[in-house]
Amino acid sequence: MEIFQNGRFSTGGPVYQIGVKQADDTYDIKVYDLMTKAQAEAKLVSMGVKSTPAKKPKKAATPKVPDYSNMSKIQLEKLMRKYNIELDRRKSKAALLKEVDAFFSGEWAIS
């Protein structure tokens, strides 16, 4: 059993109930009382159900960084197009490599 939000009070605050999550992501409601989160947590404890910590969302997979140091300007351009980044091949290879480095290190800024 778990606590889940099932609407809002007339004041705008969230309404919580207690139930069991089904395979189709719906809930089989076990306690129909409309409660605040604190009340629902207390009710769950009084029912003898240990609360389980919320699952942490999985981190998004970081893109595998290819070895681009020896790529030509054309290869760099094709690589970055996979990430919807358009490089300006009129720039020097060193300048393009700085842009690619910035992208893969997370310092990329759209200008």
Secondary structure as GFF3:
##gff-version 3
##sequence-region A 1 111
A	DSSP	beta_strand	2	8	.	.	.	ID=ss1
A	DSSP	beta_strand	14	21	.	.	.	ID=ss2
A	DSSP	beta_strand	27	35	.	.	.	ID=ss3
A	DSSP	alpha_helix	37	46	.	.	.	ID=ss4
A	DSSP	alpha_helix	73	81	.	.	.	ID=ss5
A	DSSP	alpha_helix	93	104	.	.	.	ID=ss6
###
